[in-house]
Amino acid sequence: MAGRPQRYLKTSDEGGAALKAALERFAIEAGFVKMGVCRPDAIPDAAERLRAFVEADHHGQMGWMAERMAWRGDPTALWPEARSVVMLAESYTPAHDPLDDVGLKDRGAVSVYAQGRDYHDVVKKRLKRVGRWLLDRAGAGAEIKVFVDTAPVMEKPLAQAAGLGWQGKHTNLLGRDLGNWVFLGAIFTTIALPPDAPEAEHCGSCRKCLDVCPTDAFPAPFRLDARRCISYLTIEHRGPVDLDLRAGLGNRIYGCDDCLAVCPWNKFATAARDMRLATQPGRRAPELAALARLDDAGFRAMFAGSPIKRIGRDRLVRNVCYAIGNSGLPELAKHVAPLTQDGDPAVADAARWARLRLA
């Protein structure tokens, strides 16, 4: 009948393949740049790698990684009824070189992904749209669950198992036809879809991502010590940052893209397709002096709809103080002077450190 969605038999190999092919076409039309499928049990080594990471205390203050380790390390435990995991990649490749913003003395460097709209909202809405399409065509009884970086799901190993790319030496996902500027989303489903072949690692002898890290956060290739990672320190870490790491932060006030920006595979990076993820006015390299004056209301107004809002005013201003201390510009000292008496102890400590550095 005209106007009714075509339905597929998910119980047969032929029906599953047809449904998967149609799903991939729709996902690309909806805005994703690549799709792959794996079984929920496709990452048997993930649990042991996660356990070693946590036992080495490399997760720092991210206690949620240890609290849900059983689910995170084994997708079959997260939802035993799931038969397939559909992994989708969304590109946010920048139009500029992020390293151009590193070292600007009077401005803060912001990670590319935080210069646009909050990707959680953008990607999840698109995921739900693709998921609804799948349910409409799969028939009665099919179920899905969608995840975007907010649940105990190891998206990167699953994406490698689904053939999207591989985890590079910087531990981020990259692909020969994607680069490494991608967000990942997962659709767990009770529908049996044909799995894709996993992707192999293609880093070779390259170690650019390891050598560029300002704080030596990689104890070995393919291993990250989050306690030294600038993204972790500026976003996840509560309280003062260790003294021996503060200079390495430079002017980075939210995240760090150094290891991503130097990856040679980015010459094949797929262009971003959703303008909501593009850099918005005022989000790239904002002035440190203006940020230092932010109160809570000003912070919320400035970063409404941005991923930056989740760290709160105090943590951002703490980072701004470190950046001012690293600026080498004595004229910025007047902007941190009032913050030495800030109500947040970490901000006050960072402001005092900055004043001493500039003196």
MOBELVEN-V104730 format. One record per backbone hydrogen bond with DSSP energy under -1.0 kcal/mol. NH is the residue of the N-H (numbers start at 1). CO is the residue of the C=O. Records with the same first field share a line. If there is no record, write none. Layout:
# MOBELVEN-V104730
NH=CO  CO
This chain:
# MOBELVEN-V104730
4=1
8=137
10=8
16=12
17=13
18=14
19=15
20=16
21=17
22=18
23=19
24=20
25=21
26=22
27=23
28=24
29=25
30=26
32=27
33=89
34=89
36=87
38=85
42=39
46=43
49=45
50=46
51=47
52=48
53=49
54=50
55=51
56=52
57=54
58=53
60=57
62=59
63=61
65=62
67=63
68=64
69=66
72=68
73=69
77=74
78=74
79=75
82=79
83=189
84=189
85=38
86=187
87=36
88=185
89=34
90=183
92=181
100=97
101=98
104=101
108=286
109=251
111=254
114=111
115=112
117=276
118=305
122=118
123=119
124=120
125=121
126=122
127=123
128=124
129=125
130=126
131=127
132=128
133=129
134=130
135=131
136=132
137=133
138=134
139=135
142=139
145=188
147=186
153=151
155=153
158=154
159=155
160=156
161=157
162=158
163=160
164=159
166=174
168=172
171=168
174=166
175=179
178=175
179=175
182=180
183=90
185=88
186=147
187=86
188=145
189=84
190=143
196=37
199=160
206=203
211=207
212=208
222=169
223=220
225=217
226=58
228=225
229=226
233=229
234=230
235=231
236=232
237=232
245=242
250=247
252=249
253=109
254=109
261=257
262=258
263=260
266=263
267=264
268=265
269=266
270=178
277=274
278=275
280=115
283=280
288=106
291=287
292=288
294=291
299=295
300=296
301=297
302=298
303=299
306=303
309=306
310=307
311=308
316=312
317=313
318=314
319=315
320=316
321=317
322=318
323=319
324=320
325=321
326=322
327=324
332=329
333=330
335=332
337=333
340=337
341=338
342=339
348=344
349=345
350=346
351=347
352=348
353=349
354=350
355=351
356=352
357=353
358=354
359=355
